[in-house]
Amino acid sequence: MNGLNRTYPVVCAPEVVVERVAGAVGSRRLDNSSVATPETIAATGFAVRRAVAGGEDLFGLSLRAAKAAMSGTAPDEVRGVVCATFSNRDRFPGLSVRLASALGIGASAPAIDLQAACSAYPYALYVAGRLAADAGGKVLVVDGDVQSSLADGSDPSTAPLFSDASTATLVSAAPDCGAVSEFGFVSRASDALSCAAEGPIRMDGFKVFSFVAADVVKFLRGFGAGFDMFVPHQANMYMVRQLAKGLGLEDRLVTCGAEYANPGSSSVPLALALRSRPGRALLAAFGAGLSASAATVRVAPGAALGLA
């Protein structure tokens, strides 16, 4: 580890390049006024959220996004599939294995699922970047969750927050250009934001906010400067604006939460798919655990593909 500060060291790895990124969201657009007060909506910035309709599921959303991200890329160019999810319906086969098969990716390509809840996307990028560097090709990162079935509709602290979405990011590694990607991780055991196997999601909003305002700000300050974009987890629009302000990155903040609420760890790649531009990006994820993770990546021209 190469420590930028003593509290939270970072890992340097071959530069991860986001070549293409696409998203897919549940087709039901739900008005939060039926489950939340105007004060809650104003505080979170979430007036609407997305949920799957009949016939939609995590696999279907993920396959849509993956096909869009792989458009123009032959299956044999993809050296691996990394999926980040905590809501896959089946214990096995994994979402990654099912997607690799459906997309025609060879059986010799590694296909793995990982679970880090809200903080999963930088973890998945770290694994994918290492695979891409070692195999000399591209790796597909799929990040998605169907959370509507895990949210307690009678709990006003969680019901208005969680959306259903999946994303697919095609990444490569640039090991010979001298540039690096930096990754950092924080993991703690806490019930401040938790979910049992069958739900529901439980959250102590004050504890989560305190963690972000204090620990996450300090954690992210270790990643230096010079970013064209700051793309945080869309946990709460007030929270992410305050986080950007604390880092001096308000003018580079990239968000999509006002339209899609909090779709879990896929909120970061969803924001990239909808709003990103070419350049160097600091990606930040945080929440359940309590946990946090971050990555610095390069977003290639034409990477943002929007919704599939």
C-alpha positions in Angstrom: 0.0 0.0 0.0 1.1 3.5 -0.8 -0.2 5.8 2.0 -1.3 9.3 1.0 -2.2 9.8 4.6 -1.7 7.8 7.7 -5.3 7.2 8.5 -6.5 5.7 5.2 -3.8 4.3 2.9 -4.5 3.7 -0.8 -3.6 1.0 -3.3 -2.1 2.0 -6.6 -2.9 -0.2 -9.6 -2.6 0.0 -13.4 -4.9 2.8 -14.6 -8.5 1.7 -15.1 -10.1 3.2 -18.2 -13.9 3.3 -18.4 -14.5 2.7 -22.1 -18.3 2.4 -22.2 -21.0 2.5 -19.5 -24.7 2.0 -19.8 -27.6 1.7 -17.4 -31.1 0.2 -17.1 -33.8 1.1 -14.6 -37.1 -0.3 -13.4 -39.9 0.8 -15.7 -42.2 1.9 -12.8 -41.8 5.5 -11.9 -43.1 5.9 -8.3 -44.1 9.3 -6.8 -42.6 9.6 -3.3 -45.4 11.9 -2.1 -47.4 8.7 -1.3 -44.8 7.4 1.2 -42.9 10.5 2.4 -43.6 13.9 3.8 -42.7 17.1 1.8 -40.0 17.7 4.4 -38.4 14.3 3.8 -38.5 14.8 0.1 -36.9 18.2 0.4 -34.2 16.7 2.7 -33.3 13.8 0.5 -33.9 15.4 -2.9 -35.8 12.2 -4.0 -39.3 13.1 -5.4 -39.4 9.9 -7.4 -37.9 6.5 -7.5 -37.8 3.5 -9.9 -39.0 0.0 -9.4 -39.3 -3.1 -11.6 -42.6 -4.0 -13.1 -44.0 -7.5 -13.9 -41.6 -9.5 -16.0 -38.6 -7.3 -15.0 -35.8 -8.6 -12.8 -32.2 -8.1 -12.0 -31.0 -10.4 -14.7 -33.1 -8.7 -17.3 -32.0 -5.2 -16.3 -28.3 -6.3 -16.2 -28.5 -8.0 -19.6 -30.0 -4.9 -21.2 -27.2 -2.7 -19.8 -24.5 -5.2 -20.7 -25.6 -5.5 -24.3 -25.5 -1.8 -24.7 -22.0 -1.5 -23.1 -20.7 -4.3 -25.3 -22.1 -3.0 -28.5 -19.3 -3.1 -31.1 -17.2 -5.4 -28.9 -16.9 -9.1 -29.8 -17.5 -11.5 -26.9 -14.0 -12.9 -27.3 -12.5 -9.5 -26.5 -14.0 -9.6 -23.0 -11.6 -11.4 -20.7 -13.8 -11.5 -17.6 -17.1 -10.5 -16.0 -17.3 -9.0 -12.5 -20.7 -8.5 -11.0 -21.5 -6.4 -7.9 -24.9 -7.2 -6.3 -26.5 -8.1 -3.0 -29.9 -9.0 -4.4 -29.3 -11.8 -6.9 -32.3 -14.0 -6.7 -30.3 -17.2 -6.9 -27.5 -18.3 -4.6 -25.9 -19.9 -7.7 -25.2 -19.8 -10.6 -24.0 -16.3 -10.0 -25.3 -13.3 -12.0 -21.8 -13.0 -13.6 -22.0 -16.6 -14.9 -25.5 -16.3 -16.3 -24.6 -13.0 -18.0 -21.4 -14.4 -19.5 -23.3 -17.3 -21.0 -26.1 -15.1 -22.3 -23.6 -12.7 -23.9 -21.5 -15.5 -25.6 -18.4 -14.8 -23.5 -16.1 -17.8 -23.4 -16.3 -20.3 -20.5 -12.6 -19.7 -19.8 -13.2 -16.1 -18.9 -13.4 -15.5 -15.1 -16.9 -14.8 -14.0 -17.3 -13.8 -10.4 -19.8 -12.0 -8.1 -18.9 -9.8 -5.2 -21.0 -8.1 -2.5 -20.1 -4.9 -0.7 -23.6 -3.3 -0.8 -23.4 0.5 -1.2 -19.6 0.5 -1.6 -19.3 -2.3 -4.2 -18.5 -0.4 -7.5 -14.9 0.6 -6.7 -14.3 -2.9 -5.4 -15.5 -4.3 -8.7 -13.4 -1.9 -10.6 -10.3 -2.9 -8.7 -10.8 -6.6 -9.4 -11.7 -5.9 -13.1 -8.7 -3.6 -13.6 -6.4 -6.3 -12.3 -8.0 -8.9 -14.6 -7.8 -6.5 -17.6 -4.1 -5.8 -16.9 -3.2 -9.4 -16.5 -5.2 -10.7 -19.4 -4.5 -7.8 -21.8 -8.1 -7.2 -22.7 -11.4 -5.8 -21.6 -13.5 -6.7 -18.6 -17.2 -6.2 -18.1 -18.3 -4.9 -14.7 -22.0 -5.2 -14.0 -23.4 -3.5 -10.9 -27.1 -3.6 -10.0 -29.7 -4.4 -7.4 -33.5 -4.8 -7.2 -34.2 -3.2 -3.9 -37.9 -2.5 -4.0 -38.7 -6.0 -2.7 -36.3 -5.4 0.2 -37.6 -2.0 1.3 -40.3 -1.7 4.0 -43.1 0.3 2.5 -44.3 1.3 5.9 -40.9 2.7 7.0 -40.7 6.4 6.0 -37.0 6.5 6.6 -36.2 3.9 3.8 -39.3 3.5 1.6 -38.7 6.7 -0.4 -35.0 6.1 -1.0 -34.3 2.8 -2.8 -34.6 2.3 -6.5 -34.1 -0.7 -8.9 -31.4 -0.4 -11.5 -28.4 -2.1 -13.1 -25.4 -0.9 -15.0 -22.7 -2.3 -17.2 -19.2 -0.8 -17.5 -16.7 -2.0 -20.0 -13.2 -1.3 -18.7 -9.6 -1.8 -19.8 -6.3 -1.2 -18.1 -3.4 1.0 -19.3 -0.4 -0.5 -17.5 2.3 1.0 -19.8 1.4 4.7 -19.8 2.8 5.6 -16.4 -0.6 6.6 -15.0 -2.2 4.7 -12.2 -5.6 4.3 -10.6 -5.8 4.7 -6.8 -8.2 2.7 -4.7 -9.1 2.9 -1.0 -11.4 1.0 1.2 -12.9 1.3 4.7 -14.9 -1.5 6.3 -16.6 -1.6 9.7 -19.2 -3.7 11.3 -22.3 -1.6 12.1 -26.1 -2.0 12.1 -26.5 1.6 11.1 -27.5 0.4 7.6 -28.2 -3.3 7.4 -30.3 -5.8 5.5 -31.1 -9.4 6.5 -31.2 -12.1 3.8 -34.9 -11.5 3.1 -35.0 -7.9 4.1 -36.1 -5.4 5.0 -33.4 -2.7 4.8 -32.9 -0.9 8.1 -31.2 2.4 8.5 -30.2 4.9 11.1 -30.0 8.0 9.0 -28.2 10.1 11.6 -25.4 7.6 12.1 -24.9 7.2 8.3 -24.8 11.0 7.8 -22.3 11.4 10.6 -20.1 8.7 9.1 -20.1 10.4 5.7 -19.6 13.9 7.2 -16.6 12.9 9.3 -14.9 9.7 8.2 -15.7 9.7 4.5 -14.6 13.3 4.0 -11.3 12.5 5.7 -10.9 9.3 3.7 -11.5 11.1 0.3 -9.1 13.9 1.1 -6.3 11.3 0.7 -6.9 11.1 -3.0 -5.3 14.4 -4.0 -6.7 16.8 -6.6 -6.9 17.4 -10.4 -10.1 15.7 -11.0 -12.5 16.6 -13.8 -15.4 14.9 -12.1 -16.5 13.8 -8.7 -19.0 11.0 -8.8 -20.3 9.9 -5.4 -22.9 7.3 -4.4 -26.3 9.0 -4.6 -27.4 8.2 -1.1 -29.1 11.6 -0.5 -28.8 14.7 -2.6 -28.2 17.0 0.4 -25.5 14.6 1.7 -23.6 14.4 -1.6 -23.7 18.2 -2.1 -22.2 18.6 1.4 -19.6 16.0 0.7 -18.6 17.7 -2.5 -18.4 21.1 -0.7 -16.2 19.6 2.0 -13.8 18.4 -0.7 -13.9 21.6 -2.7 -15.4 19.7 -5.7 -18.9 21.3 -5.9 -18.3 22.5 -9.5 -17.3 18.9 -10.6 -20.1 17.0 -8.9 -21.9 14.5 -11.1 -25.4 13.3 -10.0 -28.5 11.5 -11.1 -30.3 11.0 -7.8 -33.0 13.6 -8.4 -34.3 11.4 -11.2 -33.5 7.9 -10.0 -33.2 8.2 -6.2 -30.8 5.7 -4.6 -30.3 2.5 -6.7 -27.6 1.2 -4.4 -24.0 0.8 -5.5 -25.1 1.2 -9.1 -25.8 4.9 -8.5 -22.1 5.7 -9.3 -22.0 4.0 -12.7 -25.5 5.2 -13.5 -24.4 8.7 -13.0 -21.4 8.0 -15.2 -23.7 6.6 -17.9 -26.0 9.6 -17.8 -23.8 12.6 -17.0 -20.1 11.9 -17.4 -17.7 13.5 -19.8 -14.1 12.5 -20.8 -11.5 13.0 -18.1 -10.2 11.9 -14.8 -12.8 11.0 -12.2 -12.9 10.4 -8.5 -15.5 7.8 -7.7 -16.8 7.5 -4.1 -19.1 4.9 -2.6 -20.3 4.6 1.0 -23.0 3.3 3.3 -23.9 -0.2 4.4 -21.4 -1.8 6.7 -20.6 1.0 7.6 -18.2 1.1 4.7 -16.6 3.3 2.1 -14.5 2.8 -1.1 -13.1 5.1 -3.7 -11.3 4.9 -7.1 -9.6 7.3 -9.5 -10.3 6.3 -13.1 -10.1 7.7 -16.6 -13.3 8.1 -18.6 -12.7 7.7 -22.3 -14.4 9.9 -24.9 -17.9 8.6 -25.8 -18.1 6.4 -22.8 -21.4 7.6 -21.5 -24.2 5.7 -23.2 -27.2 6.6 -21.1 -30.1 4.2 -20.5 -30.5 1.0 -22.5 
